[in-house]
Amino acid sequence: MNNVNIAGRVAKDPDTRGSVTTLIVATDRVKLRDGKTYVDEATGYTAKETEFHKVTCFNGLGKAAASREKGNVVAVTGRLPYSSWDGRDGITRHGCEII
């Protein structure tokens, strides 16, 4: 089964081309030091790491996703396909996105 569920914030305004919309969604998780959470001395809050996820939406869902703005909270359910391609420098690159 290939299911993905994330909840996070839209990291930048969506990119729409026709009925296809691409979002970048940022999610946070706590950082660990020696297996425990800790307080970031600079902020005074629990230290967190941010991960960015590329999300691609098609057709009607793509049009709805296009109305989101940077900072909006979104919940995403989809699948996670992996792809590979040859870059301009001849190196094979790999990536994934949530569909």
N, C-alpha and C positions, 0 to 999 in steps of 0.2 A: 504494500500500500504506500502510495506517495502523496501524503497530505502535509501541508504546512499551514500553521496558524501563527500569526504575529500580531501584536498591537504596538503601535508606536506613533511617532509624529512624522508628518511630511517634512522632509529635510530641505526641499526646494520646490518651487512651483512646478506643476506637472508639465511634461512635454507631450503635446498632442499632434499626431499626424493622421489626418483622416479620422477613422474610428478607432485608432490605436493610441492609448495613452500610457506613458511610462512615468512611474513615480519612484522616488527614492524615499524609503521609510527608515527612520532611525529608531533603534531600540536600545534600551539601557539594561545593563546587568551589573550587579555589585562586583567590585574587585576583591580578590582574596590575597591575603598576605599570611603565609604559614597556615593556610587552610581556614583562615578567619577573616570576616569583614573588618574593615578599619575606617577611621575617620580621616578624611583628607584635611591636612593641616591648613591648606590655603583657604578652603571654603567652610570648614567646620561641619560638613555633611558627610554621610557615608560615601566612600569613594566608589565611582561607577565607571564602566567602560561603555562606549557607544559603538554599535555596529550598524552598518548601512546596508540596506537590502534593495535591490532593483526589483520593481514590481511592474509587470506589463498586463494591461487590461484591454480587452477587445470589445468591439461593437457597442451595445447599449451600456455595458459596464464601463467601457472606456470613456464614453461621453459623460457618465455620472462622475467618474474619477477626475475628469478634467476640471470639474468645478471646485475641487479641493485647493487649498492654498497652503503655503509654507506655514508650519506650526500647527495645522489641524491634526487632531488625533484620529487615527484610522485603525480599523481592525481588518486584517487581510486573511483570507483562506484561499489556498490554491495548491498547485503542484510545483515541484522543483526539478526542472529538466537541466541537464548539464550539456554543455556544448564545447567544441574546440574549433579553433581557426588558426590559420597561419598569418602572423603579423607582417607588416611591411618589411621588417628586418629579417624575415624568414624563420623566426622562432614560433613554435606552436604554442598557442595560449589556450587557457581553459577558463570557463566561467559558468555561472549559474544565475538564474533569475526566477522569481516567483511568477507563475502564470495564473 
